[in-house]
Amino acid sequence: MTIRTLFANLKRSTAWSWRSLSSRASPVNSVTKPSTTKDDDLGTSIFRLKFPRRSATAVIQNWVDSGHKASVSELRFISRTLLKSKRYKHAFEILTWMEKQNSLLMSAADHAIRMELIIKVHSLTEAEEYFTCIPNSTSQKAACIPLLHGFVKERAVDKAEAFMIKLSGLGLIVSCHPCNEMMKLYMATSQYNKALLVIQEMKRNKIPRNVLSYNLWMNACAEISGVTSVEMVYKEMLNDINVEVGWSSLSTLANVYIKGGLINKALLVLKSAEKKLTTCNRLGYFFLMTLYTSLNNKNGVFRLWEASKAVGGRITCANYMCVISCLVKVGDLEEAKIIFMEWEANCLNYDIRVSNILLGAYMRNGLTKEAESLHLHTLERGGCPNYKTWEILMEGWVKSRNMNEAIDAMKKGFAMLRHCHWRPSEDILLAIAEYFEKNGNFEDANQFIRAVHHLGLASLPLYKSLLRMHVTAQKPAFDILEMMEKDKIVMDENTSSIV
């Protein structure tokens, strides 16, 4: 497959996507009835609506108009099931229909979920407007948390602060949850002093703190004044009869010690954290595992991995990815391979992300043959390479100067760019451009730069390489200069001299 073919395919892909969108266009408010049978219940009829443009509202109304009843409990169950399945629009439509019925009373939890769905389906602005329409303080108190969480996610500090003032005026800040959201926002925006001010306000207003409050407080202190202040917060937490210190708080303290270079203290705290783990879930095991990894403590990683197997339920791909990544980071590729093979023997679906971790480790360590062998093995097992697979192979082959293989991987990676946000590094692109220039591959270089330009990845060094090839070949470069102008590339003195 030549670079010219790649570029042609990219253009066809773009044209295809526009044609597909046009041919599939249909009225947004389509209320075409889904096919139903007389044995269908309301839930079955709604769950059958696979496409968001179909209307759950129409299904409910048809159901009621046909003489059936739609109870609050049934509608709540359906909407929450849809929410778990990420079918936000249909879940939102159900709660909206419920709210419009005078005979159905919305609970505080209903208002909170509807607030969450407004943010997902529409916008934060509409969610703010909805908050003002909520009829009672109990429902407002429940709905304020998802709205604040929306502000945190968007890093909307000014809006969040204004909203907190509003909540304070309404007397709705009576628990730690709104305060925790604000601290999360301040930590995310590096406003650590403001996080401490939230704690002061909580103390002043006698708002009880929970585990998350103390964890955020410790992290803020670590950023501002270091280990001593964090230890003081931890002691205050120990004396708080309303809070039970668990593995998460101990891991927060251990992380502070690790960053401060206090390795022995960190190890002691991690040992204490291990004793707090239970067989209820695996989260804590893998969180502590990553901290042992940062200490290059392979024994800690192994110990927690084995202990995590006592937790009931299936070990997930994410769990395997975590332990393999930890072992790669501590330099034990052999053990990482053994656990990878264990995952392969038990996996139901071949997740290429798991093998990518080991593939990347092989390439970074110059084990090209092992990487190539693993890649072929995953293909034989039915693994479907993703953009990360091709990026790893491309970078590894460029590093080992296997340029033909690198270019082939680049083409396959480029073919996936319309499905993801990955972009190859400029160093890799430049290495490929220099290879074309060194070998005089004029046509391939031309098609390469056009593909790169089309994807918005072009840079001055890439154009400069191609301009030098035009000079050598004594060919005009008007089209290249036109692309540079479109990409708003400013020529330096050296480029001007080439032109």
ROVEXNU-625720 format. One record per residue (C-alpha): residue number from 1; chain; x, y, z negated. Coordinates in Angstrom, 3 decimals, m for minus. Layout:
- seq,mol,X,Y,Z
- NUM,A,X,Y,Z;
...
***
This chain:
- seq,mol,X,Y,Z
- 1,A,0.000,0.000,0.000;
- 2,A,1.677,3.263,1.149;
- 3,A,1.386,6.620,m0.589;
- 4,A,m0.663,7.793,2.426;
- 5,A,m3.139,4.974,1.807;
- 6,A,m3.264,5.877,m1.868;
- 7,A,m4.140,9.486,m1.071;
- 8,A,m6.779,8.419,1.434;
- 9,A,m8.296,6.116,m1.177;
- 10,A,m8.343,8.912,m3.730;
- 11,A,m10.188,11.160,m1.292;
- 12,A,m12.652,8.388,m0.474;
- 13,A,m13.183,7.739,m4.192;
- 14,A,m14.037,11.385,m4.779;
- 15,A,m16.373,11.496,m1.788;
- 16,A,m17.998,8.248,m2.897;
- 17,A,m18.642,9.606,m6.378;
- 18,A,m20.354,12.705,m4.971;
- 19,A,m22.472,10.622,m2.576;
- 20,A,m23.402,8.305,m5.422;
- 21,A,m24.487,11.182,m7.603;
- 22,A,m26.570,12.637,m4.786;
- 23,A,m28.234,9.366,m3.846;
- 24,A,m29.026,8.520,m7.443;
- 25,A,m30.412,11.937,m8.296;
- 26,A,m33.887,11.775,m9.750;
- 27,A,m36.095,14.082,m11.780;
- 28,A,m34.763,14.445,m15.311;
- 29,A,m38.233,14.255,m16.808;
- 30,A,m39.186,11.041,m15.042;
- 31,A,m41.778,9.199,m17.085;
- 32,A,m42.179,6.168,m14.857;
- 33,A,m43.668,3.390,m16.960;
- 34,A,m41.400,0.412,m17.545;
- 35,A,m42.739,m2.972,m16.629;
- 36,A,m44.475,m4.461,m19.653;
- 37,A,m46.462,m7.529,m20.500;
- 38,A,m49.411,m7.785,m22.835;
- 39,A,m47.199,m9.611,m25.338;
- 40,A,m44.704,m6.720,m25.601;
- 41,A,m44.588,m4.828,m28.880;
- 42,A,m43.598,m1.159,m29.102;
- 43,A,m39.968,m1.886,m29.957;
- 44,A,m39.507,m4.279,m27.042;
- 45,A,m40.981,m1.729,m24.623;
- 46,A,m38.618,0.999,m25.829;
- 47,A,m35.515,m1.220,m25.998;
- 48,A,m36.181,m2.147,m22.354;
- 49,A,m35.523,1.498,m21.366;
- 50,A,m31.887,1.009,m20.418;
- 51,A,m31.376,4.344,m18.645;
- 52,A,m31.432,7.656,m20.563;
- 53,A,m33.613,9.357,m17.935;
- 54,A,m36.514,7.050,m18.833;
- 55,A,m38.775,8.527,m21.491;
- 56,A,m39.309,6.873,m24.884;
- 57,A,m41.895,9.575,m25.612;
- 58,A,m44.035,8.371,m22.699;
- 59,A,m43.836,4.769,m23.905;
- 60,A,m44.990,5.692,m27.421;
- 61,A,m47.803,7.879,m26.122;
- 62,A,m48.978,5.157,m23.723;
- 63,A,m48.907,2.701,m26.605;
- 64,A,m51.049,4.945,m28.820;
- 65,A,m53.404,5.884,m25.975;
- 66,A,m53.991,2.177,m25.408;
- 67,A,m55.429,1.894,m28.894;
- 68,A,m52.348,0.596,m30.725;
- 69,A,m50.893,2.037,m33.923;
- 70,A,m47.362,3.381,m34.289;
- 71,A,m46.352,3.313,m37.945;
- 72,A,m43.660,5.484,m39.477;
- 73,A,m41.687,2.456,m40.689;
- 74,A,m41.714,0.864,m37.232;
- 75,A,m40.641,4.082,m35.489;
- 76,A,m37.856,4.601,m38.032;
- 77,A,m36.564,1.078,m37.486;
- 78,A,m36.572,1.508,m33.711;
- 79,A,m34.841,4.903,m33.820;
- 80,A,m32.138,3.699,m36.205;
- 81,A,m31.518,0.607,m34.078;
- 82,A,m31.131,2.831,m31.018;
- 83,A,m28.778,5.125,m32.941;
- 84,A,m26.545,2.175,m33.862;
- 85,A,m26.494,1.205,m30.172;
- 86,A,m25.509,4.794,m29.235;
- 87,A,m28.735,5.293,m27.295;
- 88,A,m29.038,8.773,m28.703;
- 89,A,m31.561,10.292,m26.299;
- 90,A,m34.237,7.666,m26.871;
- 91,A,m33.667,7.730,m30.649;
- 92,A,m34.023,11.514,m30.547;
- 93,A,m37.242,11.303,m28.541;
- 94,A,m38.800,8.965,m31.103;
- 95,A,m38.071,11.273,m34.051;
- 96,A,m39.251,14.289,m32.046;
- 97,A,m42.553,12.532,m31.305;
- 98,A,m42.900,11.613,m34.982;
- 99,A,m42.365,15.199,m36.091;
- 100,A,m45.102,16.466,m33.787;
- 101,A,m47.703,14.144,m35.286;
- 102,A,m49.601,15.721,m38.177;
- 103,A,m50.493,12.269,m39.488;
- 104,A,m46.857,11.157,m39.821;
- 105,A,m44.687,12.582,m42.591;
- 106,A,m40.965,13.059,m41.906;
- 107,A,m38.689,12.126,m44.797;
- 108,A,m35.496,13.953,m45.731;
- 109,A,m33.499,11.113,m44.130;
- 110,A,m35.547,11.488,m40.919;
- 111,A,m34.647,15.176,m40.742;
- 112,A,m30.973,14.388,m41.346;
- 113,A,m30.875,11.796,m38.551;
- 114,A,m32.767,14.090,m36.193;
- 115,A,m30.189,16.807,m36.938;
- 116,A,m27.397,14.380,m36.050;
- 117,A,m29.153,13.436,m32.816;
- 118,A,m29.769,17.061,m31.784;
- 119,A,m26.011,17.640,m31.989;
- 120,A,m25.289,14.520,m29.926;
- 121,A,m28.009,15.067,m27.311;
- 122,A,m28.102,18.876,m27.122;
- 123,A,m25.802,21.263,m28.985;
- 124,A,m24.735,22.715,m32.310;
- 125,A,m26.659,25.893,m31.471;
- 126,A,m29.929,23.989,m31.177;
- 127,A,m29.091,22.125,m34.386;
- 128,A,m28.662,25.451,m36.197;
- 129,A,m32.042,26.606,m34.913;
- 130,A,m33.645,23.351,m36.021;
- 131,A,m32.287,23.777,m39.547;
- 132,A,m34.243,26.998,m39.969;
- 133,A,m37.464,25.121,m39.077;
- 134,A,m37.061,22.316,m41.626;
- 135,A,m40.009,22.724,m43.999;
- 136,A,m38.602,21.941,m47.475;
- 137,A,m35.408,22.206,m49.484;
- 138,A,m35.070,18.428,m49.989;
- 139,A,m34.941,17.872,m46.229;
- 140,A,m32.654,20.882,m45.747;
- 141,A,m30.247,19.462,m48.321;
- 142,A,m30.101,16.175,m46.396;
- 143,A,m29.831,17.824,m42.972;
- 144,A,m27.079,20.274,m43.928;
- 145,A,m24.429,17.500,m44.049;
- 146,A,m24.679,16.391,m40.384;
- 147,A,m24.744,20.053,m39.334;
- 148,A,m21.646,20.822,m41.380;
- 149,A,m20.023,17.686,m39.967;
- 150,A,m20.761,19.053,m36.495;
- 151,A,m18.974,22.288,m37.375;
- 152,A,m15.998,20.279,m38.655;
- 153,A,m15.822,18.244,m35.459;
- 154,A,m15.889,21.412,m33.346;
- 155,A,m13.424,23.188,m35.694;
- 156,A,m16.011,26.014,m35.945;
- 157,A,m14.627,27.636,m39.107;
- 158,A,m16.575,30.916,m38.916;
- 159,A,m19.903,29.156,m38.369;
- 160,A,m19.225,26.666,m41.146;
- 161,A,m18.325,29.418,m43.614;
- 162,A,m21.425,31.428,m42.711;
- 163,A,m23.549,28.298,m43.114;
- 164,A,m22.079,27.581,m46.555;
- 165,A,m23.004,31.114,m47.651;
- 166,A,m26.532,30.446,m46.431;
- 167,A,m26.687,27.119,m48.296;
- 168,A,m25.427,28.808,m51.455;
- 169,A,m28.142,31.435,m51.168;
- 170,A,m30.745,28.677,m50.840;
- 171,A,m29.329,26.882,m53.878;
- 172,A,m28.527,23.769,m51.847;
- 173,A,m24.873,23.261,m52.807;
- 174,A,m25.488,20.922,m55.707;
- 175,A,m23.245,17.988,m54.720;
- 176,A,m19.665,17.526,m53.553;
- 177,A,m20.611,16.526,m49.998;
- 178,A,m20.862,20.003,m48.382;
- 179,A,m17.685,21.014,m50.219;
- 180,A,m15.859,17.935,m48.942;
- 181,A,m16.881,18.789,m45.371;
- 182,A,m15.430,22.278,m45.779;
- 183,A,m12.193,20.878,m47.191;
- 184,A,m11.933,18.482,m44.236;
- 185,A,m12.369,21.457,m41.912;
- 186,A,m9.711,23.510,m43.700;
- 187,A,m7.280,20.578,m43.677;
- 188,A,m7.908,20.032,m39.959;
- 189,A,m7.198,23.718,m39.229;
- 190,A,m4.147,23.890,m41.563;
- 191,A,m5.874,26.349,m43.934;
- 192,A,m4.711,24.502,m47.034;
- 193,A,m5.124,27.408,m49.456;
- 194,A,m8.793,27.628,m48.533;
- 195,A,m9.205,23.958,m49.406;
- 196,A,m7.919,24.767,m52.904;
- 197,A,m10.404,27.663,m53.129;
- 198,A,m13.207,25.165,m52.482;
- 199,A,m12.012,23.127,m55.472;
- 200,A,m12.022,26.281,m57.602;
- 201,A,m15.613,27.002,m56.541;
- 202,A,m16.625,23.438,m57.376;
- 203,A,m15.153,23.818,m60.864;
- 204,A,m16.759,27.226,m61.348;
- 205,A,m20.178,25.902,m60.361;
- 206,A,m19.691,22.589,m62.203;
- 207,A,m20.123,20.532,m59.036;
- 208,A,m18.839,16.998,m59.730;
- 209,A,m15.994,15.744,m57.562;
- 210,A,m15.803,12.303,m55.977;
- 211,A,m12.885,10.215,m54.704;
- 212,A,m12.807,12.028,m51.340;
- 213,A,m12.699,15.403,m53.114;
- 214,A,m9.605,14.370,m55.059;
- 215,A,m7.931,12.812,m52.004;
- 216,A,m8.424,16.020,m49.991;
- 217,A,m7.244,18.077,m52.962;
- 218,A,m4.054,15.995,m53.261;
- 219,A,m3.335,16.346,m49.547;
- 220,A,m3.815,20.128,m49.694;
- 221,A,m1.462,20.403,m52.676;
- 222,A,1.121,18.271,m50.878;
- 223,A,1.118,20.715,m47.962;
- 224,A,1.387,23.817,m50.171;
- 225,A,3.487,23.032,m53.224;
- 226,A,4.738,19.462,m53.089;
- 227,A,4.803,16.356,m55.240;
- 228,A,4.507,17.876,m58.739;
- 229,A,1.173,19.559,m58.046;
- 230,A,m0.146,16.378,m56.419;
- 231,A,0.753,14.391,m59.545;
- 232,A,m1.154,16.918,m61.663;
- 233,A,m4.260,16.439,m59.507;
- 234,A,m3.869,12.672,m59.779;
- 235,A,m3.707,12.897,m63.594;
- 236,A,m6.864,15.023,m63.577;
- 237,A,m8.513,12.351,m61.454;
- 238,A,m7.518,9.655,m63.959;
- 239,A,m9.215,11.676,m66.714;
- 240,A,m12.435,12.156,m64.730;
- 241,A,m14.877,9.619,m66.175;
- 242,A,m17.141,9.943,m63.127;
- 243,A,m14.466,8.746,m60.683;
- 244,A,m12.876,5.345,m60.284;
- 245,A,m9.376,5.426,m58.837;
- 246,A,m9.177,2.969,m55.955;
- 247,A,m6.779,1.960,m53.202;
- 248,A,m7.565,5.033,m51.082;
- 249,A,m6.446,7.506,m53.761;
- 250,A,m3.360,5.469,m54.573;
- 251,A,m2.475,5.275,m50.875;
- 252,A,m2.881,9.065,m50.646;
- 253,A,m0.432,9.461,m53.543;
- 254,A,1.955,6.918,m52.014;
- 255,A,1.909,8.778,m48.709;
- 256,A,2.871,11.993,m50.521;
- 257,A,5.798,10.180,m52.157;
- 258,A,6.889,8.735,m48.788;
- 259,A,6.877,12.174,m47.161;
- 260,A,8.831,13.521,m50.146;
- 261,A,11.448,10.781,m49.842;
- 262,A,10.539,9.237,m53.214;
- 263,A,10.648,5.659,m51.958;
- 264,A,10.727,3.842,m55.316;
- 265,A,7.717,5.773,m56.599;
- 266,A,5.896,5.072,m53.326;
- 267,A,6.538,1.313,m53.642;
- 268,A,5.258,1.240,m57.234;
- 269,A,2.059,3.046,m56.252;
- 270,A,1.546,0.766,m53.243;
- 271,A,1.837,m2.276,m55.517;
- 272,A,m0.867,m0.762,m57.726;
- 273,A,m3.001,m0.060,m54.651;
- 274,A,m2.729,m3.699,m53.562;
- 275,A,m4.263,m4.762,m56.881;
- 276,A,m7.298,m2.589,m56.116;
- 277,A,m8.056,m4.390,m52.853;
- 278,A,m11.021,m6.749,m52.725;
- 279,A,m12.299,m9.394,m50.341;
- 280,A,m15.294,m7.221,m49.395;
- 281,A,m13.622,m5.637,m46.345;
- 282,A,m10.267,m5.425,m44.598;
- 283,A,m9.873,m1.650,m44.201;
- 284,A,m7.654,m1.159,m47.238;
- 285,A,m5.308,m3.994,m46.273;
- 286,A,m4.504,m2.443,m42.913;
- 287,A,m4.260,1.082,m44.257;
- 288,A,m1.648,m0.001,m46.802;
- 289,A,0.044,m2.061,m44.116;
- 290,A,0.748,1.103,m42.113;
- 291,A,2.304,2.734,m45.200;
- 292,A,4.615,m0.239,m45.715;
- 293,A,5.518,0.094,m42.043;
- 294,A,6.547,3.728,m42.547;
- 295,A,8.909,2.432,m45.259;
- 296,A,10.220,m0.221,m42.836;
- 297,A,9.088,m2.785,m45.389;
- 298,A,8.429,m5.935,m43.379;
- 299,A,7.631,m8.051,m46.453;
- 300,A,4.820,m5.686,m47.425;
- 301,A,3.333,m5.939,m43.940;
- 302,A,3.427,m9.769,m44.008;
- 303,A,2.021,m9.948,m47.522;
- 304,A,m0.969,m7.754,m46.700;
- 305,A,m1.593,m9.526,m43.408;
- 306,A,m1.815,m12.888,m45.131;
- 307,A,m3.920,m11.462,m47.976;
- 308,A,m6.353,m9.887,m45.489;
- 309,A,m7.268,m13.343,m44.204;
- 310,A,m9.122,m13.996,m47.477;
- 311,A,m11.732,m11.428,m46.438;
- 312,A,m14.795,m13.059,m44.915;
- 313,A,m15.753,m12.573,m41.302;
- 314,A,m13.904,m12.578,m38.014;
- 315,A,m10.545,m10.789,m37.709;
- 316,A,m11.133,m8.103,m35.074;
- 317,A,m9.020,m7.014,m32.116;
- 318,A,m8.378,m3.737,m33.969;
- 319,A,m6.975,m5.720,m36.911;
- 320,A,m4.638,m7.671,m34.615;
- 321,A,m3.596,m4.486,m32.857;
- 322,A,m2.715,m2.924,m36.212;
- 323,A,m0.555,m5.778,m37.495;
- 324,A,1.201,m6.300,m34.132;
- 325,A,1.910,m2.564,m33.935;
- 326,A,3.289,m2.605,m37.493;
- 327,A,5.598,m5.529,m36.731;
- 328,A,6.788,m3.845,m33.546;
- 329,A,7.630,m0.703,m35.531;
- 330,A,9.622,m2.629,m38.137;
- 331,A,11.511,m4.333,m35.296;
- 332,A,10.234,m7.904,m35.592;
- 333,A,9.212,m8.665,m32.008;
- 334,A,9.330,m12.414,m32.537;
- 335,A,6.750,m12.344,m35.311;
- 336,A,4.689,m9.822,m33.316;
- 337,A,4.666,m12.336,m30.448;
- 338,A,3.547,m15.165,m32.777;
- 339,A,0.612,m13.117,m34.063;
- 340,A,m0.221,m12.062,m30.504;
- 341,A,m0.385,m15.746,m29.521;
- 342,A,m2.614,m16.380,m32.547;
- 343,A,m4.961,m13.659,m31.301;
- 344,A,m4.938,m15.155,m27.792;
- 345,A,m5.893,m18.549,m29.139;
- 346,A,m8.915,m17.137,m30.953;
- 347,A,m10.087,m14.203,m28.823;
- 348,A,m13.523,m14.308,m27.239;
- 349,A,m12.807,m11.522,m24.743;
- 350,A,m9.318,m10.724,m23.483;
- 351,A,m8.651,m7.162,m24.654;
- 352,A,m5.692,m5.809,m22.677;
- 353,A,m5.002,m3.215,m25.394;
- 354,A,m3.637,m5.967,m27.642;
- 355,A,m1.101,m7.212,m25.097;
- 356,A,m0.180,m3.622,m24.176;
- 357,A,1.380,m3.157,m27.628;
- 358,A,3.787,m6.038,m27.092;
- 359,A,4.317,m5.076,m23.440;
- 360,A,5.328,m1.552,m24.477;
- 361,A,7.701,m2.898,m27.124;
- 362,A,9.460,m5.110,m24.579;
- 363,A,9.885,m2.280,m22.080;
- 364,A,11.100,0.237,m24.695;
- 365,A,13.713,m2.267,m25.846;
- 366,A,14.932,m2.966,m22.315;
- 367,A,13.462,m6.486,m22.278;
- 368,A,12.195,m6.116,m18.720;
- 369,A,12.014,m9.830,m17.920;
- 370,A,9.988,m10.525,m21.082;
- 371,A,7.659,m7.650,m20.175;
- 372,A,7.180,m8.902,m16.613;
- 373,A,6.551,m12.427,m17.868;
- 374,A,3.981,m11.184,m20.392;
- 375,A,2.264,m9.083,m17.714;
- 376,A,1.900,m12.094,m15.405;
- 377,A,0.681,m14.179,m18.329;
- 378,A,m2.064,m11.691,m19.209;
- 379,A,m3.227,m11.665,m15.589;
- 380,A,m3.421,m15.454,m15.622;
- 381,A,m5.483,m15.296,m18.815;
- 382,A,m7.967,m12.953,m17.147;
- 383,A,m6.703,m9.733,m18.705;
- 384,A,m7.676,m6.599,m16.769;
- 385,A,m4.831,m4.028,m16.744;
- 386,A,m5.818,m0.494,m17.731;
- 387,A,m4.038,2.809,m17.120;
- 388,A,m1.823,2.226,m20.170;
- 389,A,m0.618,m1.078,m18.747;
- 390,A,0.508,0.617,m15.535;
- 391,A,2.047,3.517,m17.455;
- 392,A,4.128,1.128,m19.572;
- 393,A,5.273,m0.843,m16.520;
- 394,A,5.934,2.301,m14.484;
- 395,A,8.077,3.903,m17.194;
- 396,A,9.911,0.651,m17.912;
- 397,A,10.718,0.032,m14.262;
- 398,A,11.850,3.632,m13.726;
- 399,A,14.147,3.236,m16.739;
- 400,A,15.599,0.005,m15.319;
- 401,A,15.734,1.560,m11.808;
- 402,A,13.318,m0.976,m10.307;
- 403,A,11.781,1.801,m8.262;
- 404,A,9.707,m0.254,m5.846;
- 405,A,7.911,m1.913,m8.751;
- 406,A,7.544,1.468,m10.481;
- 407,A,5.960,3.005,m7.379;
- 408,A,3.556,0.084,m7.070;
- 409,A,2.544,0.509,m10.730;
- 410,A,2.120,4.241,m10.152;
- 411,A,m0.288,3.608,m7.274;
- 412,A,m2.377,1.265,m9.396;
- 413,A,m2.351,3.731,m12.268;
- 414,A,m3.342,6.620,m9.974;
- 415,A,m6.287,4.572,m8.699;
- 416,A,m7.690,4.637,m12.265;
- 417,A,m7.345,8.369,m12.860;
- 418,A,m10.948,9.202,m12.044;
- 419,A,m12.036,6.891,m14.872;
- 420,A,m9.832,8.336,m17.636;
- 421,A,m7.873,11.364,m18.829;
- 422,A,m4.412,9.790,m18.651;
- 423,A,m1.744,11.646,m16.720;
- 424,A,1.795,10.317,m16.097;
- 425,A,4.657,12.351,m17.523;
- 426,A,6.439,14.897,m15.344;
- 427,A,9.760,13.097,m15.905;
- 428,A,8.375,9.907,m14.342;
- 429,A,6.885,11.769,m11.376;
- 430,A,10.160,13.625,m10.826;
- 431,A,12.153,10.363,m10.969;
- 432,A,9.942,8.936,m8.202;
- 433,A,10.238,12.136,m6.124;
- 434,A,14.033,12.045,m6.475;
- 435,A,14.039,8.405,m5.386;
- 436,A,12.157,9.327,m2.207;
- 437,A,14.563,12.216,m1.601;
- 438,A,17.675,10.099,m2.184;
- 439,A,16.452,7.394,0.211;
- 440,A,15.089,9.801,2.807;
- 441,A,11.523,8.479,2.564;
- 442,A,10.076,11.631,4.126;
- 443,A,6.572,10.343,4.923;
- 444,A,6.136,8.625,1.564;
- 445,A,7.350,11.755,m0.230;
- 446,A,4.850,13.902,1.676;
- 447,A,1.946,11.650,0.795;
- 448,A,3.166,11.393,m2.791;
- 449,A,3.191,15.160,m3.284;
- 450,A,m0.250,15.455,m1.709;
- 451,A,m1.631,12.854,m4.122;
- 452,A,0.029,14.619,m7.047;
- 453,A,m1.339,17.972,m5.838;
- 454,A,m4.814,16.493,m5.448;
- 455,A,m4.688,15.251,m9.052;
- 456,A,m3.462,18.608,m10.382;
- 457,A,m0.085,17.213,m11.499;
- 458,A,2.303,19.087,m9.195;
- 459,A,5.173,21.182,m10.553;
- 460,A,7.973,23.354,m9.179;
- 461,A,10.679,20.612,m9.449;
- 462,A,8.463,18.205,m7.469;
- 463,A,7.804,20.756,m4.731;
- 464,A,11.467,21.727,m4.697;
- 465,A,12.475,18.109,m4.019;
- 466,A,10.076,17.922,m1.076;
- 467,A,11.173,21.304,0.301;
- 468,A,14.782,20.063,0.357;
- 469,A,13.617,17.042,2.365;
- 470,A,11.854,19.338,4.847;
- 471,A,15.052,21.321,5.310;
- 472,A,17.068,18.129,5.857;
- 473,A,14.512,16.836,8.352;
- 474,A,14.285,20.301,9.988;
- 475,A,10.525,20.302,9.707;
- 476,A,8.240,23.242,8.821;
- 477,A,6.854,23.343,5.286;
- 478,A,3.834,25.627,5.727;
- 479,A,1.416,23.078,4.230;
- 480,A,3.709,22.568,1.224;
- 481,A,3.876,26.322,0.600;
- 482,A,0.090,26.479,0.872;
- 483,A,m0.272,23.756,m1.773;
- 484,A,2.168,25.621,m4.025;
- 485,A,0.071,28.759,m3.693;
- 486,A,m3.112,26.846,m4.588;
- 487,A,m1.349,25.343,m7.620;
- 488,A,m0.131,28.844,m8.591;
- 489,A,3.480,27.664,m8.611;
- 490,A,5.894,30.593,m8.927;
- 491,A,9.090,30.118,m6.937;
- 492,A,12.438,30.757,m8.585;
- 493,A,15.512,32.101,m6.729;
- 494,A,16.764,28.623,m5.899;
- 495,A,13.424,27.605,m4.335;
- 496,A,13.291,30.856,m2.339;
- 497,A,16.750,30.155,m0.948;
- 498,A,15.612,26.674,0.148;
- 499,A,12.575,28.128,1.951;
***
